């Protein structure tokens, strides 16, 4: 029965982490217009639309790599917050570049890393940390007998 409970916790953690990463994406995309969001209810509604879209995209893109990472973490009893944050960054950057969004649109880019890649890395770190806070810090404990 503890395995079924663990699967439910992992699913719940995945949903919360996707929502947190979606909020990071929405803040990153709408950040320059943040002061306008306070007074306009339509703009606030747009923020939540972007959040829901980003959360669903994050969840769909990260599902298979996350299942592999969770299986490895559960098997090796990995409980480090840093490991989960790094795994989240790697998964998000692979998804960002794998989806074709990482293609350079202009040659006169300010630095070696595009703002989109920075946003994907930040969302990945938040994704990994939220997942760790809910489910990752107890990885592998279900397999031990009391």
N, C-alpha and C positions, 0 to 999 in steps of 0.2 A: 504493500500500500504506500510505502514511503516513496517509491519510484514514481507512482502516479502523481503524488503530491508535488514531487520535484519537477515533473514535466509541467504541471500547472503553474508553478512558480516561475519556471523558465519562460513560458508563454507570456505571463503577466509582465515579467521584466522586459521581454522583447517589445511588448506594446508600449510600456512606459518609456523605454529608451528611444523608440521610434518617435514618440511624441516630443520628447526632449530635443532630439536632433532636428525635428521639424521646426520647433520653436527657434532653435539656433539659426536654421536656414532662413526662416521668415525675418528674424531680426537682422540678419546679414543682408538680405535682399532689400528690406524696407528701412534699413538703418538711417540713411540720409533723410528720409521723410518722417522720422520718428516724432518730431514735435507736432506735425500735422495730424497724427493719429489721435492725439488727446482730445481734440475738439470736435472731430467729425465722426459720427457713428458709421458712416459708409466706409471710411478709411479703416476704422477698427474692424469692421466686418471683412474688409479686404485682407487685413492682417491674418484673421483666422482662416480665411479661405486659402491663403498661401501656406499657412501652418498645416492645415489638413492635407493639402496637396503634397507638400514636402514630406510630411510624415508617411503618407501612403507610398510615395516614391522611395523613401528611405527603407521602409519595411519590405517592399517588393524587391528592391535591389540587394538588400543585405540578408535575405532569408537563407539562401543556401550557404554562403560563406559563414554566416553565424552558426548554422547548425553544425558545420564542420568544426568551427572554433569551440563551440560549447561541448561537443563530444570529446575533443582533445583536452579541454580544461577540466571536464568532469573525470576523465580517465586519469589525468595526472595530478588531480587535486590542486590545481592552480587557483590561488586565492589573492593574488597581488592586484591591487587597484591599477598600478602602472601597467601590468601586462594586459589588462582588459582595455585600458585607454589606448595603448599602442595598437592592440588588435583592432579596435574601433577605427583608429586613424587609417590603418592599412586597408581595412575593408572599405571604408568610404573613399579613399583615394583610388583604389582599384575600380570601384564602381564609377567614380567620376571620370577617370580616364577610359575605362572600358565602355562607357556609354557614348563616347565621342564628344563629351562636353569639354574635355581638356585640350582640344585642338586650339592652337594659338590663332586668334582672329586678326591680330595685328603684329607687325614686326617691331614696332616702337613700344614694346611692353616695358614697364618701369623696372622690373626685376626678373629673376629667373623663375619665380613662382607666381602664377596668376592669382588674382583675387578669388576666383572661383575655387581653385585648389586650396587656398588658405581657408576658405569657408567650409569646404568639404572636410579638411583636416580638423577644424575646430568642432564641427558637428560630430565627427567620428570620435573625438576625445570625449565629448559629452555623452555620446551614445554608450561608449565603453564604460565610463564612470557610473552612469545611471544603471546600466546592466549589472555592474559589479555591486553597487549599493543594494540592489534588490535581490539578486540571485547569485552573483559570482563569489561573494565572500563566504558562502557555504558550499562551494563546489566540492563534490565528492563525499560529503558527510553522510549522504543517504545510504551509501554502500557499507558503512561501518555498522557493526552490531553493537548494541548498547551493553 
